[in-house]
Amino acid sequence: MPISFPRLAATTCCLALLAVGIGFFTPGGINPPASLTATAEKAEQVRSINRQLSQQPAAQLTTPGALPPSLQGASHGIRLQVDGNGKLLLDPQLLQLFDFYFNAIDEEPVAKILLRIHNDLASQVQGQALAQARDLLKRYLDYRLAMLDLPKGNSAPTAAAFGQHLQAMAQLRGQYFSAEENQAFFSSDVSQDQFMLAQLSLNERALSPAEHRAQLALLEAQLPPEQRAVRQQVSRDGELYEATEAMRQAGASEDEIYQVRANTLDPQAASELQKLDAQRRDWQARLQAYAQARNSLRQSGLSATDQQSAINNLQAASFNELERKRVSALDAEL
């Protein structure tokens, strides 16, 4: 079943390669850089790996094997198209093909991810179109790596600071993509970013709640229909979440919560949310049981080596491979 991975908009400042700047070359390592030199060297490694793959004839690309756990059973659903002259047609979702595989950056090394991308491109197009797709991947990697050099903002930027960030992003995109490519790949992001900039400016004005709501509604009315629908859905989902949480705190049953969701959404969506609730409860219960058993081991008097070995065995018995990565990241907080 195809699934959609949204483009990484500048508003989030959550960039795939930024998040994995140093751990990019190992299956699970996401660690702070030892130095700027080390970061630059590993960025060059990314480029080198991609150059080598780009120079290989499609028939000589090795098979990367099964998809990592998080992507198994999923598909980006993107079909590359060419014109009558064999030239690659620009698709607004084309970069999502790359991001689909990069979503598994914490599960396998970059060399395998890039191999998957090159195999995917070669399976869909050939000749001039394949060369174009490979060139686009090269520039996309360069673009993402160049983003590491942008000034780091904070979680609550001012309108002026965010405006400067958007200007820097626009200049960076202009360096790596043509005007036509920028329009195809980033116009939706730009629209969202400009809305966020206007919203930040609005928040900085001394408006009454009613005036703020009215001005925000005017801004939302200027959004493209698709983005406006997404914002409306997010708002509806947020209100539904708050309502169901309040019901839980008041002692409502799962059946009562299901009915509210079914009336707001539909029965199928309500059932899926009910399943997610059950999965979350199971996850929390397993985490709690693990934490209690781990604490017992820490108080058992075992040597540090034996204690860690026992904890590792406990994790292996309690969680699958992907879950163990989450547990390791959460371990200090449990």
C-alpha positions in Angstrom: 0.0 0.0 0.0 1.6 3.3 -1.0 2.3 5.7 1.8 3.1 9.4 1.6 6.0 11.1 3.2 5.5 14.9 3.3 8.3 17.1 2.1 10.5 18.5 4.8 9.4 22.1 4.9 11.7 24.8 6.1 9.2 25.7 8.8 9.9 22.6 10.8 13.7 23.0 10.6 13.7 19.2 10.8 16.0 18.2 8.0 16.7 14.6 7.3 20.4 15.0 6.7 20.8 17.6 9.4 19.5 15.1 12.0 21.9 12.4 10.9 24.9 14.6 10.0 27.4 12.4 11.8 25.7 9.1 12.3 24.9 9.0 8.6 27.5 6.3 7.9 26.6 3.8 10.5 23.3 1.8 10.9 22.3 3.3 14.2 24.8 5.9 15.3 23.6 9.5 15.6 26.2 11.2 17.6 27.5 14.8 17.9 30.3 15.6 15.4 33.9 15.3 16.8 34.8 18.4 14.8 33.9 20.5 11.8 36.6 18.7 9.9 35.1 15.3 10.7 31.7 16.5 9.6 33.2 17.8 6.3 35.0 14.5 5.8 31.9 12.4 6.3 29.9 14.8 4.1 32.5 14.1 1.4 32.1 10.4 2.0 28.4 10.7 1.2 29.2 12.5 -2.1 31.9 9.9 -2.9 29.6 7.0 -2.4 26.9 8.6 -4.6 29.5 9.4 -7.3 30.6 5.8 -7.4 27.0 4.5 -7.7 26.2 7.1 -10.4 29.0 5.9 -12.5 28.0 2.3 -12.4 25.9 1.0 -15.3 22.4 0.1 -14.1 22.9 -3.6 -14.9 25.9 -3.7 -12.6 24.2 -2.3 -9.5 24.0 -4.9 -6.8 20.7 -5.8 -5.1 20.4 -4.2 -1.7 18.1 -6.9 -0.2 14.9 -6.6 1.8 13.8 -3.2 3.0 14.5 -2.3 6.6 11.7 -3.1 9.2 10.2 0.4 9.2 9.7 0.4 5.4 8.6 -3.2 4.9 5.2 -3.4 3.3 5.4 0.3 2.3 5.9 2.0 -1.1 6.5 5.6 -2.0 4.1 5.1 -5.0 6.0 7.5 -7.2 6.3 6.6 -10.9 8.9 8.5 -12.9 7.7 9.8 -16.2 9.6 10.8 -19.4 8.5 12.9 -22.4 8.6 12.0 -26.0 12.3 12.8 -26.2 13.2 10.6 -23.3 13.7 13.5 -21.0 12.7 13.2 -17.3 9.5 15.1 -16.4 9.6 17.1 -13.2 7.2 15.7 -10.6 6.5 17.7 -7.5 6.8 14.5 -5.5 10.0 13.3 -7.1 12.2 14.2 -4.1 9.9 12.2 -1.9 11.3 9.1 -3.6 14.7 10.0 -2.0 13.2 10.9 1.3 11.3 7.6 1.4 14.5 5.7 1.7 16.2 8.3 3.9 13.5 7.8 6.5 15.3 4.5 7.4 18.6 6.4 8.1 18.7 5.0 11.7 18.3 1.4 10.5 21.0 1.0 7.8 24.1 2.8 6.5 24.0 5.5 3.8 25.7 3.3 1.3 22.8 0.9 1.3 20.2 3.7 1.2 21.9 5.3 -1.8 22.1 1.8 -3.5 18.4 1.4 -3.0 17.7 4.8 -4.5 19.9 4.1 -7.5 18.3 0.7 -8.0 14.8 2.3 -7.9 15.8 5.0 -10.4 17.3 2.5 -12.8 14.3 0.2 -12.5 12.0 3.1 -13.7 14.0 5.1 -16.3 17.1 4.7 -18.5 19.4 6.7 -20.8 19.0 10.5 -20.6 16.2 10.3 -18.0 18.3 8.1 -15.7 21.2 10.5 -16.0 18.9 13.4 -15.1 17.5 11.5 -12.1 21.0 10.7 -10.9 22.1 14.3 -11.3 19.1 15.5 -9.3 20.0 13.1 -6.5 23.5 14.5 -6.5 22.3 18.0 -6.2 19.7 17.1 -3.6 22.4 15.5 -1.4 24.6 18.6 -1.9 21.7 20.8 -1.0 20.9 18.8 2.2 24.6 18.8 3.2 24.9 22.5 2.6 22.0 23.1 5.0 24.3 22.0 7.8 26.1 25.3 7.4 23.0 27.4 7.8 22.8 29.2 11.2 20.8 27.2 13.7 17.6 28.9 14.9 15.8 28.4 18.1 12.5 26.7 18.8 10.6 30.0 19.0 12.0 32.3 16.4 10.9 35.9 15.9 9.3 36.9 12.6 12.4 38.8 11.6 14.7 35.8 12.4 12.4 33.4 10.6 12.3 35.7 7.6 16.1 35.8 7.4 16.1 32.0 7.6 13.6 31.7 4.7 15.8 34.1 2.6 18.8 31.9 3.3 16.9 28.8 2.3 15.7 30.5 -1.0 19.3 31.5 -1.8 20.5 27.9 -1.1 17.8 26.4 -3.3 18.7 28.8 -6.0 22.3 27.4 -6.0 21.3 23.8 -6.5 18.0 23.9 -8.5 16.8 25.7 -11.5 13.8 28.0 -11.4 11.6 25.3 -12.9 12.8 22.7 -10.3 12.3 25.1 -7.5 8.7 25.7 -8.6 8.1 22.0 -9.0 9.7 20.8 -5.8 9.4 23.6 -3.2 6.4 25.9 -4.1 4.2 24.1 -1.6 6.9 24.5 1.1 7.3 28.2 0.3 3.6 28.7 0.6 3.5 27.1 4.0 6.6 29.0 5.1 5.2 32.3 4.1 2.0 31.5 6.0 4.1 30.7 9.1 6.0 33.9 8.7 2.7 35.9 8.5 1.4 34.0 11.5 4.5 34.8 13.5 4.1 38.5 12.6 0.5 38.3 13.6 1.4 36.7 17.0 3.7 39.6 17.7 1.0 42.2 17.3 -1.1 43.3 20.3 -4.4 42.0 19.1 -7.4 40.8 21.1 -8.3 37.1 20.8 -11.2 37.9 18.5 -9.0 40.1 16.3 -6.3 37.5 16.2 -8.8 34.8 15.1 -10.2 37.1 12.4 -6.8 37.9 11.0 -5.7 34.2 11.1 -8.9 33.2 9.2 -7.9 35.8 6.5 -4.5 34.3 6.3 -5.8 30.7 6.0 -8.2 31.8 3.3 -5.2 32.8 1.1 -3.7 29.3 1.4 -4.0 26.9 -1.6 -7.1 24.6 -1.1 -5.0 21.5 -0.3 -3.0 23.2 2.5 -6.1 24.9 3.8 -7.8 21.5 4.1 -4.8 20.0 5.9 -4.9 22.8 8.5 -8.6 22.3 9.0 -8.0 18.6 9.5 -5.2 19.2 12.0 -7.4 21.6 13.9 -10.3 19.1 13.9 -8.0 16.3 15.0 -6.5 18.4 17.8 -9.9 19.3 19.1 -11.0 15.6 18.9 -7.8 14.5 20.8 -8.4 17.1 23.6 -12.1 16.0 23.8 -11.3 12.3 24.1 -8.5 12.9 26.6 -10.9 14.9 28.8 -13.4 12.0 28.5 -10.8 9.5 29.7 -9.9 11.6 32.7 -13.7 11.8 33.4 -13.8 8.0 33.4 -15.4 7.4 29.9 -15.2 3.9 28.5 -13.4 3.0 25.3 -16.8 2.3 23.7 -17.9 5.9 24.5 -14.7 7.3 23.1 -15.1 5.2 20.0 -18.6 6.6 19.4 -17.4 10.2 19.6 -14.6 9.5 17.1 -16.9 7.6 14.8 -19.3 10.5 14.8 -16.5 13.0 14.1 -14.5 11.0 11.6 -15.9 7.7 10.5 -16.2 4.1 11.9 -13.1 2.9 10.2 -10.9 5.8 11.4 -12.3 5.3 14.9 -11.4 1.6 14.8 -7.9 2.5 13.7 -7.5 5.0 16.5 -8.8 2.4 19.0 -6.1 0.0 17.8 -3.4 2.7 18.2 -4.7 3.3 21.7 -4.3 -0.4 22.5 -0.8 -0.5 21.0 0.2 2.6 23.1 -1.1 1.0 26.3 0.7 -2.2 25.5 3.9 -0.3 24.8 3.7 1.6 28.0 3.0 -1.6 30.0 6.0 -3.3 28.5 8.2 -0.3 29.2 7.1 -0.2 32.8 7.7 -3.9 33.2 11.1 -3.6 31.6 12.0 -0.6 33.9 11.1 -2.6 37.0 13.1 -5.6 36.0 16.0 -3.5 35.0 16.0 -1.7 38.3 16.0 -5.1 40.1 19.1 -6.1 38.1 20.8 -2.8 39.1 20.2 -3.6 42.7 21.1 -7.3 42.4 24.8 -6.9 43.4 26.1 -8.2 40.0 29.3 -6.8 38.6 29.0 -3.9 36.2 29.8 -6.3 33.3 27.3 -9.0 34.3 24.7 -6.4 35.1 24.9 -4.8 31.6 24.9 -8.3 30.0 21.7 -9.2 31.9 20.0 -5.9 31.0 20.9 -6.5 27.3 19.4 -10.0 27.5 16.3 -8.4 29.2 15.9 -6.0 26.3 16.4 -8.7 23.7 13.7 -10.8 25.4 11.2 -7.9 25.8 11.6 -5.9 22.5 12.3 -6.4 18.8 15.3 -4.9 17.2 13.7 -1.6 16.2 12.0 -1.3 19.6 15.3 -1.8 21.4 16.7 1.3 19.7 13.8 3.3 21.1 14.3 1.7 24.6 18.0 2.6 24.5 17.2 6.2 23.8 14.6 6.3 26.5 16.5 4.2 29.1 17.8 7.1 31.2 14.2 8.5 31.6 12.6 5.2 32.6 
